[in-house]
Amino acid sequence: MVDGDRPGAELLLSPADLRGVVTRLAAELETAYPDGVVLVGVLKGSIVFLSDLVRRLRVPVLVDLVAVSAYAAGGRRARLVKDLDIDVAGRDVVVVEDLVDTGLTLGFLLGTLRRRRPASLAVCTLLDQPARRLLPVELRFRGVEIPDTLVVGYGLDFAGRYRNLDGVWTVDPAVLAADPDAYVRRLHPPGPPSGPPSAR
């Protein structure tokens, strides 16, 4: 499904595909943590995946969120921008990621959390992009391996756009670098205006 005017927009994972992946991962988490688990979502990309995952779990769950500034060219190191509110010492903790690529930012976060002495610490990621890996990280719960391509939708963005797409799309980074809104009309087709429900 490629846009002739904007090359490179192609559906990678449909809503049905994503439901299947989330259901499988929830079952794996339930088996691993029958007594409950703390899920730590990494802002902002994981929020859609995390919310769907939580609703499919039938074991006790605590949810918290962190935000981490990414590594950047020129040597800027990652840092914690939003910290946890929950004390994770002695608890089983799973970090929930939308996508793991280089592993650098995730490695920093895992090191930070290990120093807080959780009973166990694991990673659950929706998407794994091993072709970009620079730091080996163990992904105990892994959704889908994807090639080295730019993806948006289902929480993943480009310049803040496209997070609310209900599928995951591959897009052309050169097109978006020139115009971050290049795929908006293609991937957000116009529909009837939404508004408050009419009173009855």
C-alpha positions in Angstrom: 0.0 0.0 0.0 2.3 2.8 -1.3 1.4 6.4 -1.9 2.4 7.4 -5.4 2.8 11.0 -4.5 4.6 10.4 -1.3 6.7 7.2 -1.8 7.5 5.0 1.1 4.2 5.0 3.1 3.4 1.4 3.6 1.4 -0.5 6.1 3.6 -2.8 8.2 1.3 -3.9 11.0 -2.5 -3.7 10.8 -4.7 -3.1 13.8 -5.5 -6.9 13.7 -1.8 -7.7 13.6 -1.2 -5.5 16.6 -4.0 -7.0 18.6 -2.5 -10.4 18.0 0.9 -9.3 19.2 -0.4 -7.6 22.3 -2.5 -10.7 23.2 0.5 -13.0 22.9 2.7 -10.7 24.9 0.1 -10.4 27.7 -0.2 -14.2 27.9 3.6 -14.4 28.2 3.7 -11.9 31.0 0.8 -13.6 32.8 2.8 -16.9 32.7 6.0 -15.3 33.9 4.4 -13.2 36.7 1.3 -15.0 38.0 1.5 -13.0 41.3 1.7 -9.6 39.6 4.2 -7.2 38.0 5.2 -3.6 37.8 5.1 -2.3 34.2 7.3 0.8 33.5 6.2 2.5 30.3 8.8 4.7 28.5 7.3 8.0 27.4 6.0 8.9 25.0 6.1 6.2 22.4 4.9 3.3 24.6 1.7 4.8 25.9 -0.6 3.2 23.3 1.0 -0.2 23.5 1.1 0.0 27.3 -2.5 0.8 27.6 -3.6 -2.1 25.4 -1.2 -4.5 27.1 -2.5 -3.6 30.6 -6.1 -4.1 29.6 -5.3 -7.7 28.5 -3.5 -8.7 31.7 -5.4 -10.8 34.3 -2.8 -10.6 37.0 -2.2 -7.7 39.5 -0.4 -4.8 37.8 1.1 -1.6 38.9 1.9 0.9 36.2 4.4 3.8 36.3 6.1 5.9 33.6 9.5 7.3 32.9 10.9 9.6 30.3 14.5 9.4 29.2 16.4 11.9 26.9 18.0 9.9 24.2 21.7 9.7 23.3 22.6 12.2 20.6 25.4 12.7 18.2 28.3 14.6 19.7 28.3 12.6 22.9 25.3 13.9 24.9 24.4 11.2 27.3 21.0 9.9 28.2 19.4 11.3 31.3 16.2 10.7 33.3 13.7 13.4 32.5 10.7 12.0 34.4 11.4 9.5 37.3 9.2 6.8 38.8 6.7 7.4 41.5 6.8 3.8 42.6 9.5 2.2 44.8 10.5 -0.8 42.7 12.8 -2.4 45.3 11.9 -6.1 45.8 9.3 -6.0 43.0 9.2 -7.8 39.6 9.6 -5.0 37.0 9.1 -5.0 33.3 10.1 -2.0 31.1 7.6 -1.5 28.3 9.1 -0.1 25.1 7.5 0.8 21.8 10.7 0.1 19.8 14.2 -1.0 20.7 16.9 0.0 18.1 20.4 1.0 19.2 19.8 -0.2 22.8 21.8 2.8 24.2 18.9 4.6 25.9 17.4 1.3 27.1 20.7 0.2 28.5 21.0 3.5 30.5 17.4 3.0 31.9 18.1 -0.6 32.8 21.3 0.4 34.6 19.4 3.1 36.5 16.6 0.7 37.5 19.0 -2.1 38.6 20.5 0.2 41.2 17.1 0.3 42.8 17.2 -3.4 43.5 14.1 -4.8 41.9 13.5 -8.5 42.5 13.7 -9.0 38.7 14.0 -6.7 35.7 13.0 -7.5 32.1 12.1 -5.7 28.9 8.9 -6.1 26.8 9.0 -4.3 23.5 6.5 -4.1 20.7 9.1 -3.7 18.0 12.7 -4.9 17.8 15.1 -3.4 15.2 18.2 -5.4 15.7 20.0 -4.1 12.6 20.5 -0.8 14.5 21.7 -2.4 17.7 24.9 -0.9 19.2 24.5 -2.1 22.8 23.4 -5.7 23.4 20.2 -5.8 25.5 18.1 -8.8 26.5 14.5 -8.5 25.3 12.7 -11.2 27.2 9.3 -10.3 25.8 9.5 -9.3 22.1 6.6 -8.5 19.8 7.8 -8.2 16.1 11.3 -7.9 14.6 11.3 -5.2 11.9 13.9 -4.1 9.3 16.0 -1.0 9.5 13.3 1.4 8.5 11.5 4.4 9.9 8.1 3.6 11.4 5.2 5.6 12.7 1.8 5.0 14.3 0.5 3.2 17.4 2.4 5.6 19.6 5.5 6.1 17.4 5.9 9.5 15.9 7.9 11.7 13.7 8.3 15.3 15.0 5.2 14.7 17.2 3.0 13.5 14.3 1.3 10.2 13.5 1.2 8.7 17.1 -2.6 8.2 16.8 -2.6 6.0 13.7 -4.1 2.6 14.6 -1.5 0.7 12.6 2.2 0.8 12.2 3.5 2.3 8.9 6.9 2.4 7.3 7.7 5.9 5.9 10.4 7.5 3.9 12.7 9.6 6.2 13.9 11.8 3.4 10.3 12.7 2.6 9.6 13.5 6.2 12.8 15.4 6.7 11.7 17.8 3.9 8.1 17.9 5.2 7.0 16.4 8.5 3.4 16.6 7.4 4.0 14.9 4.1 1.9 11.8 5.0 -0.8 13.5 7.1 -3.4 13.5 4.4 -2.4 10.0 3.2 -2.5 8.4 6.6 -5.2 10.5 8.2 -7.9 10.5 5.6 -10.6 13.1 6.1 -13.8 11.9 7.7 -17.0 13.3 9.2 -16.4 16.0 11.8 -16.4 14.7 15.4 -18.2 16.5 18.1 -20.0 15.9 21.4 -22.8 13.3 21.2 -26.2 14.8 20.6 -28.5 15.1 23.6 -31.5 12.8 23.7 
